[in-house]
Amino acid sequence: MRKITEQMIKLYKIDKLRYDFLGYTFHNLSELTYHHLVVPRRNCEKVGIEADGYTIWNGAILARISHEYLHIIEHYDPEIFFALTSEMIDENINLELKIENLKRIRDLLLYFEHEHRNDRNIKGGMLIKPQYKKKRIILK
């Protein structure tokens, strides 16, 4: 695990909360990954951002399953992806995973799941795997 990931886990108290920036739960800290939030890794060198963009201001901590799902959403529905990214940027700026953000994130995920409920991936399998709907915290 990258040092920046470890720092952000502590900074955002993810190790105590037991959920990531998108509200997905995890069992082990080793399941957590760094997601480039503002500037994609592929563009960091072009714009002169140090360390391939692995900085606190440019990152979100995600469980592997939510990270995978977020990139699927990016591919199939960029508008939802950017709305999710906006919520995570807000969490990043506030240095806190607020329930208000997590509720909006949940609503965006539910909307994506409704809109793409019958979509298939390139291999013909269901786009939205059952595990993408599981492991989310319960919000009232």
SULPEBEL-V263766 format. One record per residue. N is the residue number from 1. PSI is psi as a letter, one per 20 degrees, with the letter a starting at -180 (999 if undefined). Layout:
N&PSI + N&PSI
This chain:
1&p + 2&q + 3&g + 4&h + 5&g + 6&g + 7&g + 8&h + 9&g + 10&g + 11&g + 12&j + 13&k + 14&h + 15&h + 16&g + 17&h + 18&k + 19&q + 20&a + 21&h + 22&j + 23&j + 24&p + 25&r + 26&r + 27&g + 28&q + 29&h + 30&i + 31&i + 32&q + 33&r + 34&p + 35&p + 36&p + 37&g + 38&g + 39&o + 40&q + 41&h + 42&i + 43&i + 44&g + 45&h + 46&h + 47&j + 48&k + 49&p + 50&r + 51&k + 52&k + 53&j + 54&n + 55&r + 56&g + 57&h + 58&j + 59&r + 60&q + 61&p + 62&q + 63&q + 64&g + 65&g + 66&h + 67&g + 68&g + 69&g + 70&g + 71&h + 72&g + 73&g + 74&g + 75&g + 76&h + 77&m + 78&h + 79&g + 80&g + 81&g + 82&h + 83&g + 84&g + 85&g + 86&g + 87&g + 88&h + 89&g + 90&g + 91&g + 92&g + 93&g + 94&i + 95&k + 96&q + 97&n + 98&q + 99&h + 100&g + 101&g + 102&h + 103&g + 104&h + 105&g + 106&g + 107&h + 108&g + 109&g + 110&h + 111&g + 112&g + 113&h + 114&g + 115&h + 116&k + 117&h + 118&j + 119&q + 120&q + 121&a + 122&h + 123&i + 124&i + 125&r + 126&p + 127&g + 128&o + 129&q + 130&h + 131&i + 132&h + 133&i + 134&r + 135&j + 136&q + 137&q + 138&p + 139&p + 140&999
